[in-house]
Amino acid sequence: MSKNLSLNRRDFLGLGAVAAMGAVGLAGCAPQTPADQSLGETGTADNSDAAATADWLGAEPEIAESDIVETLDTDFLIIGAGTAGLAAAGAAADLGLDFIVCDKATQVPETREYLGGVDTAYAKANNVTIDRPKLLNELTRYASGKCNQKLIKMWIDDSAEYVDWVTEVMAEAGKEVMLDMPPEHATGGTDYYVPYVQHLWEPSYVPPTRNDVIAERLAGQGHEILFEHKMLKLLHGDGKVTGAIFETKDGMKQVNAKNTLLATGGYAANPVMMSALQPAAVACCTASSFNPTCTGDGIRAGLWAGASKDIDAAPMIFDRGAVAPGVDAGYEGTDEDGVLRGNIFQENIGSQPFMKVNRRGQRFANESTPYDFICFAATYQPGGVWCQVYDANMMDDMVRFETVGCSRVVPYIQAGMTFDEYTAASQESGILMKADTLEELADLLGFTGTDKDNFLAEVERYNGFYDAQVDEDFGKEAYRLSAIRQAPFYGCWFGGTLLTTIDGLRINEHCQVLDPELNVIEGLYAAGDVSGSFFSGNYPEYIVGVACGRSSVEGRHVAKLLAGAAE
Ligand SMILES: Cc1cc2nc3c(=O)[nH]c(=O)nc-3n(C[C@H](O)[C@H](O)[C@H](O)COP(=O)(O)OP(=O)(O)OC[C@H]3O[C@@H](n4cnc5c(N)ncnc54)[C@H](O)[C@@H]3O)c2cc1C
């Protein structure tokens, strides 16, 4: 059996769970939105209007030849040095390709901890088996069929080779791989397929992290990443891409390339694109947990070059955007000035399946679901937010809940993590409410009149469900019910945290970008969040690490293909 997570408190603090990190444009912790600016009963109307009018694509910039201060030539241009770009560069270096890797940021992005891989050497050594056809079809079901199954299969088939490569590279940096496997996992009344694919190198947020290690390894092989190189447009014509133009601190630079890989991430940091393409996500999000340099540049450049894009959106949203009472989800400010209203990066307790109610004080969904389900359910609730409520026994409750992935808290509780540590961000912001009576808690949470009556009645009803071990309203599994009887009582309002977007340019199983007629655009590839054809509507969070997993494997696949080493 696999080694289970055995983390200490310091590791936990490193995970960013308590980090009230400065999200883009801090909105403070006091209620930000006057009642008359509320999104209203559905929370979607304002954003739908924006969708109808926004010109998120814009026009391709015209750059005169005389503005180019330097021209470089390469066989393989990799644009973006994040999860996908580094995987491509790592393989390109090992395979002896002539390549250049550029990024508009000043350093590689923060490493995201879980890397999904199927039937890796480590998993095999620990007798973990994955039902590959079932996994392929689970991911397809998640995408409602709006995906390229051959591409998904490529991830399933190629992922072990990539994770094994990272495992070796990380071992050289002194970090051992592990599978984050709960001792016994069940999704209760639900029937999600939860394969153990999530590989970790702990402590995952403490340097050197995966991205750092791969970047340093590249430097050691003589390949410096060109930072502060912002791709403005692709060079294209006659159905072919031949490089790109970059804005750099020294002026415009042209890179001519036989092949170009877009690995520029998604568009979560672009409020115009978000409002236009993902109104349902915007309507329930309060927290900016995304990489601020992921502004959809690659998607727009690809479209300018004749590519096609997924029709439906796919956001990655977690249920951790703690906010003050009265704050609505959605942007404050319009167009490119739009800023989500919360100032907490991620308050992880939001993902625990405690009772959650809307502004009317009423439950509205089963709380024991993947992270984004409660967020999407809140899209159709007043203000797009919800309130989570629990009592003094919350630590015992969370041990019993035994959630998976990055909401998995049992090892940290066993390592001594306290409630105050777990909720430090919301406590420091003054938005975690604590009271000796439920009446007082209702007042602190902002419930008045009928809403307060509803809230108190809902707690009583929920306690009855706990006693009977049956959720008559939403069918939540019995072990994920909890009593709310023991003072002190706690409550906090939440919206979604927007992490990234995972719909993008349509690609085939070799990551070649496709035009609207499904013809390959010669010389153009896409990997990671800039690319689509994998997810639709949401992120299959129970397949933990599949986002980094597919991003890396796609990037690596392109490098291997160009080196003639891909199957
Ligand atoms: C807080 C958080 C936690 C997450 N945790 C996990 C996890 O545990 N497991 C998991 O599987 N997924 C996780 N994800 C999602 C995962 O990080 C992404 O799906 C994955 O990193 C996508 O890889 P990428 O290479 O496409 O994008 P990124 O890794 O974001 O890299 C894109 C790069 O492109 C650069 N770029 C953008 N525009 C340009 C331009 N015009 N010119 C040049 N460079 C440009 C950016 O600066 C950036 O460095 C998490 C995401 C977030 C935000």
The ligand as a Gaussian input file, in Angstrom:
#p B3LYP/6-31G(d) Opt

LIG

0 1
 C       -4.144000      28.040000      -6.809000
 C       -4.151000      26.948000      -7.838000
 C       -3.964000      25.638000      -7.431000
 C       -3.982000      24.620000      -8.383000
 N       -3.729000      23.348000      -7.963000
 C       -3.666000      22.361000      -8.879000
 C       -3.258000      21.045000      -8.507000
 O       -2.927000      20.773000      -7.343000
 N       -3.232000      20.090000      -9.474000
 C       -3.584000      20.350000     -10.775000
 O       -3.568000      19.437000     -11.593000
 N       -3.929000      21.597000     -11.149000
 C       -3.943000      22.607000     -10.260000
 N       -4.235000      23.877000     -10.671000
 C       -4.429000      24.125000     -12.119000
 C       -3.093000      24.080000     -12.832000
 O       -2.196000      24.929000     -12.162000
 C       -3.203000      24.502000     -14.281000
 O       -4.213000      23.784000     -14.927000
 C       -1.872000      24.270000     -14.995000
 O       -0.815000      24.896000     -14.296000
 C       -1.920000      24.807000     -16.405000
 O       -0.635000      24.811000     -16.955000
 P       -0.273000      25.829000     -18.107000
 O        1.131000      25.584000     -18.474000
 O       -1.319000      25.779000     -19.142000
 O       -0.435000      27.257000     -17.431000
 P        0.512000      27.956000     -16.363000
 O        1.229000      26.969000     -15.542000
 O       -0.360000      28.957000     -15.678000
 O        1.596000      28.718000     -17.240000
 C        1.261000      29.651000     -18.227000
 C        2.463000      30.558000     -18.428000
 O        2.269000      31.311000     -19.611000
 C        2.782000      32.621000     -19.406000
 N        2.150000      33.539000     -20.361000
 C        0.863000      33.953000     -20.395000
 N        0.677000      34.803000     -21.432000
 C        1.884000      34.931000     -22.052000
 C        2.343000      35.691000     -23.159000
 N        1.526000      36.506000     -23.838000
 N        3.644000      35.603000     -23.518000
 C        4.510000      34.816000     -22.827000
 N        4.130000      34.083000     -21.748000
 C        2.827000      34.129000     -21.370000
 C        2.406000      32.918000     -17.963000
 O        3.206000      33.964000     -17.448000
 C        2.652000      31.566000     -17.293000
 O        3.957000      31.470000     -16.782000
 C       -4.218000      24.920000      -9.745000
 C       -4.397000      26.235000     -10.152000
 C       -4.353000      27.246000      -9.212000
 C       -4.502000      28.669000      -9.679000

